[in-house]
Amino acid sequence: MQRISSLLILCSLCVLPAHTFAQRTKYGVTVDVANAPALLKASTYAFVPGQPVYDKAVDELIIAAIDREMAARGMKKVGSGPSDVVVTYLSVRRTDVDLKSTKSNDGTLREYPVGTLVVSVTDPVDRQNRLFAARSDQPLDLNPATYEATVKAVTAAIFEKYPRKVKTP
């Protein structure tokens, strides 16, 4: 009986309108620190491309911001050879709809671009062993003049909960 009710609930979710799920969108940063001791022990990292931003200039801004945050945590980037951890990022741009907005003359609701940035730090041998993962979902300002400031702010927020090594005097 429980199996049938679970199946019915699952099937009912499949037929719900897409806007039902869009209403639950939360913007901000979520972080999962899965293995703080391993992150604190690490001193080198390798960057491996993931799913980059379509704009090469923004891709370079994101990589530079990640490098800056990793360096601030005492990590050294290695171009080749072994490393203690592997860092990658993935990005997606989507369009969200403001379901509470007033319909325009043509009957549509206000739409706005949203960017998702995921940064993942994994074990170099077992890439499935995630040590740190963070995700930021933010509405985007598509003015190129704001890209650098946005990337810096989002990346800093992502790394806010990354473990920091304690400096000894």
N, C-alpha and C positions, 0 to 999 in steps of 0.2 A: 504494500500500500504506500509506504514511504517513497519507494522508488517511482511509483506512478505519479505521486504529487510533485516530486522533484522534477520529473520529466515535463509535467504540465507547466510548472513555473518557468523552466528553461524555454519551452516552446512559446509561452506568452511573452517572454523577453524578446524573442526573435521577431515578433510582429508589432512591437511597440514602435511608434514613430521615432525617428532619429533625434528630434528635438527634445524628447524626454530625457535623453542622456546628456545633451548639450547644456541643459539647465544646471547640471551638477558640476560644471567645470570650475575648478579652483585654480587661481593663478598664484604663483609663488614658487618656492623651492622646497623640494623634499629630498632628504638625505638619508642614506643607509650606510653606516659605518659597520661593516661586518667583521673586521679584524683589525682593531686599532693597534695591538702589539706588533703585528706584521708591518703595518704602515710606519710605525715609529722606528722600527728596526731598519727599514729600507733607507738607502742613501742615493740610489741611482734609479733612473726610469728611462724607458724607451717610449717614444710616441709612435703609435700605429694608427694610420688613417682609418676612420670608421665610415660614417655617412656624412660627408662634409656639406657645408652650405654651398648652394649653387654659385654664389658670388665669390670668386677667388680672393678678392680683397678682404671680405668679411671672414673667410676661412683663415687667412693669415692673421687677422686680428684675434680670432678665437684661439688659435694655436699659441700666439704670443702671450695672450692673457693666461692661458693654462701654464705655459712655461714660467711666467712671472709668479704665479701662485705656488707652483711646485718649488721654485727657487726660494721663495719666502719661507718655505717649510724645510729648508736645508737639503733639498733634493737636487741632484746633478743629472742633467739630460745626457744620455749617451746616444751617439748616432748609429753605432753598430756594436756588435758584441753583446755579451750578457748584461742583464740589468736585474735589479731587485724586484721591480714592478713594471707593468705595461699600462700606459695611459692611452685612452682613445676618447673621441667624442662623436656624438651623433646629433644631427639636427633635422628638424622637420618644421615646415611652415604650413599653417592651415588657415582657413577662414572660419571664424566663429560668427554666429548670428545672435544679436541682442534681442531675445524673445520678449523683452519688456519695452522695446522701443515702439514708437508710433509708426504705423505703416506709411510708406511713401505713396505718392500718387499712383504708382504702378502696382501697389499692393505688396511690395517687398519690405522686409525689415532691415534695420541697419546691420551691416556686416563690417568686420574688422579683422585685420591679420593678427595671427598669434604665432609666436615662435616657441619651439620646444628645443632645449639644449640639454643633452644628457652627457655627463662625464663619468667614465668608468675607469677604475684602477683595479687591475687584476694581477694574479700570480703569473709570472712569465712562462712557467712550465705548463700549468693547467689554467688556460684562459677562462674556463668556466668557473674558477674559484675567484669570485668577485670580493675584493677587499673593501672597496668604497664605491658607492654609486650615488649620483645626485642628478636630479632632474629639475629644470626650471621651465615653467610655462608662463609666458608674459605676452600681453598685447604689444604689438610692434608699432613703432613710429617708422614709416618707410622713407623718411628724409635721410639721405646718405650722410648728412652732417652730424646726425645723432648716433650713427652706428658704433663708433669707437667708444663713446661714453656708455652706451647700452651694453656692449660686450664686456667692458671692464666691470660694470656694476653687477651684471648677471654672474660673471665668473667669480667675482669676489664673494657674492652671496652663496654660490655653490660650494666654495672652498672654506666658508666660515666654520663649518663643523669638521673639517679635515684635521686629524690630530696634529698638534704641534709639538716638536721636540722641546724639552726644557733645556735652556742654556745654563750650563754650570759656570760659576764665576772663576 
